[in-house]
Structures are given as structure tokens and as C-alpha cells.
Amino acid sequence: MTRKEWFDNQTPELQEKFKYNCNTINDEPCFDYWITNDNGTAGLGGAFVFHRSMEGHTFWYELNNQLQSIQQNGK
């Protein structure tokens, strides 16, 4: 599953949270870059620093683990 496929399968609310975090937590907005440059990095890694988000580290870490599991199993 690509980053874009993962993103497109999320609820609109989660999409907005993810996009907001990518574009506000980092020094430079990075959502467009992150979503289109699927460079083999598994999961949500590199999108933004999870613990700096309003949702917190655990929230994004659990989603990251789910995505990595899907990517590793080829589903």
C-alpha cells in the first residue's frame, strides 16, 4: 500500500489532521512532498514528529504500526 492509498482510505477528519500536522509541525509544509514521494519508507515515518501533534505520539504511532503491518504483508 502506498502512502497515497493509505491516506485516501482514511476518514476526512483523519486526513485533515494528518495534512495539518505535515504542514504546520515541520519547518516547511511537507504534505504534498510526503504523499507523492513514496521512497520506500514504511509507515508514516518522516511525515512529522508525532509527539508534537495535538493527537500525541501514541495516536500516530499506532496508525504507523497498522500501516507498516499492511505494507509488510503486501495487502
C-alpha positions as CSV (number, residue, x, y, z in Angstrom):
1,M,0.0,0.0,0.0
2,T,1.4,3.4,-1.0
3,R,1.3,6.5,1.2
4,K,-1.4,7.9,-1.1
5,E,-3.5,4.8,-0.9
6,W,-3.3,4.8,2.9
7,F,-4.2,8.5,3.0
8,D,-7.1,8.1,0.6
9,N,-8.6,5.3,2.7
10,Q,-8.7,7.4,5.9
11,T,-11.7,9.4,7.1
12,P,-11.9,13.0,6.1
13,E,-11.3,14.0,9.7
14,L,-8.1,12.0,9.9
15,Q,-7.0,13.2,6.5
16,E,-7.3,16.8,7.7
17,K,-5.4,16.1,11.0
18,F,-2.6,14.4,9.1
19,K,-2.4,17.1,6.4
20,Y,-2.5,19.8,9.1
21,N,0.3,18.2,11.1
22,C,2.5,17.7,8.0
23,N,2.1,21.4,7.0
24,T,2.4,23.0,10.4
25,I,4.7,20.9,12.7
26,N,7.6,20.9,10.2
27,D,9.7,23.9,9.3
28,E,8.3,23.7,5.8
29,P,4.9,22.4,4.6
30,C,5.6,18.8,3.5
31,F,2.3,17.1,2.9
32,D,2.5,17.3,-0.9
33,Y,6.1,16.0,-0.9
34,W,5.4,13.2,1.6
35,I,2.3,11.9,-0.2
36,T,3.8,11.9,-3.7
37,N,7.4,10.7,-2.9
38,D,6.8,7.1,-1.8
39,N,10.5,6.4,-1.5
40,G,10.2,3.1,0.2
41,T,10.0,4.4,3.8
42,A,7.5,2.2,5.6
43,G,4.6,3.6,7.5
44,L,4.1,7.3,8.4
45,G,7.8,7.9,9.3
46,G,9.1,11.2,8.3
47,A,5.8,13.0,7.9
48,F,6.1,14.9,11.1
49,V,7.2,14.5,14.7
50,F,4.3,12.6,16.3
51,H,4.7,13.9,19.8
52,R,4.4,17.5,18.7
53,S,0.9,16.9,17.3
54,M,-2.3,17.6,19.3
55,E,-3.2,13.9,19.0
56,G,0.1,12.8,20.5
57,H,2.7,10.2,19.9
58,T,0.7,7.1,20.8
59,F,-2.1,8.0,18.4
60,W,0.1,8.4,15.3
61,Y,2.4,5.5,16.4
62,E,-0.5,3.1,16.4
63,L,-1.6,4.2,13.0
64,N,2.0,3.9,11.8
65,N,2.2,0.3,13.1
66,Q,-1.0,-0.6,11.3
67,L,0.3,0.8,8.0
68,Q,3.6,-0.9,8.4
69,S,1.9,-4.2,9.1
70,I,-0.2,-3.8,5.9
71,Q,2.9,-2.9,3.9
72,Q,4.9,-5.8,5.2
73,N,2.1,-8.3,4.5
74,G,1.6,-6.9,1.0
75,K,-2.1,-6.1,1.4
